[in-house]
Amino acid sequence: MDTRLRYGYGVVLLGLGNVAVGATQLAVGGQTTVVIAMELVIGALLFGFGYGVVSDPDRIDPEQLSPWVITAVGYVGITLGVAMLAWSALVVVNAL
C-alpha cells in the first residue's frame, strides 16, 4: 500500500474514532458538552482531511513530509482509530 494512502486511511480512522468517542460520551458518558463538541468537531475535520487524501493521494507531497512521518502517522492513526472504535462499541454494549 502506498504510504500516502496509508496516511489517509489512518487519518480517516482517527477521525471516525473521535466521532465515535464523542457520540458515545454524548449518549452514555459523563463528559462536559464542550469536550464532546471538541471530539465531534475534531473527528469530523480529521475524517474530511483523511478522505481528501484517500480520494487523491497526490495531495500529500512526499518532498514536504518525511516518508517516515507519513508512515508513522498512518500506522498510529489506524491503530488508535480502531482502538477508539472498539472502546466506543464496548462502552455502548456495557451500557445496554
N, C-alpha and C positions, 0 to 999 in steps of 0.2 A: 504494500500500500504506500502511496506517495506520502511523504512526511507532511506536506501541506494539507492533504486530505485528512490524514490522521489528526492533525491540529484542529481542523474544522469540526470533525466528529467529537473530539474532546471538549471543545468549547460548547457545542450543541448539547452534549450530555451534561456538562456542568450547568448550563442554563436550565435544562429540564429538571435537574436535581434541585436547584434553587427554587424553582417554581413549585415543585412537589413539596419541599420542606415548608415553604411559605403557606401553601394551601393546607397542608397537614396541621401546621400551627394555628391557622385560622379556624380549622374545624375542631380540633381536639386539644390544642396546646394551650400553654399559658403565657405566650409571648405578648409583648405590647403591640399595639396596632402599628406603631412606627416601624418596629423591627420586621413585622410581617410585610408591610408595604415595601420596605427596602429589599427584602428577599425576593418578592414578586417582581419588582421593577428591575433589579439587577439580573434576575433569572431571564426575564424577557429580553433584556438587552444582550446578554450573553448568547441566548438562543438565536436572536436575529443576526448577530455578528457571525456566529458559527455557521448558520445556514448560508449566509453570503459567501463564506469561504468554501463550504461544501459544494455549493452550486457553481462556483468559479474559483478553483484553487489558485489560479494565476493572480488573484487579488493580493496574495502574500508574495512579496518579492524576497526570494531567498538571499539576495545580497544585502537586504536591510536587517534581517534577523539571522542569527546563527542557526544552522541546521540542528545543532544540539538543543537549542532553546525550543525550536519548533517541535522537535521530537519529544522533549520532556513535557512541554505543555500539553501535547496530545495525549501521552500516556497518563499523566497526572489527572487531566480533565476526565478522561474515560473512567479511570479508577474511582475518583471522587464522585463523579456523576452517577455511576452505577451504585455506589455505596449510599449516596443520598436518596436515590430512588428506592433502594431496598429498605433503608431505615424508615422512610415515609410509609411504605407499604406495611411494614411491621407495626408501626405505631397505630395505623388505621385499623389493622386486623385486631390488635390487642384492645383497642377502644370499643370494638363492637361487642 
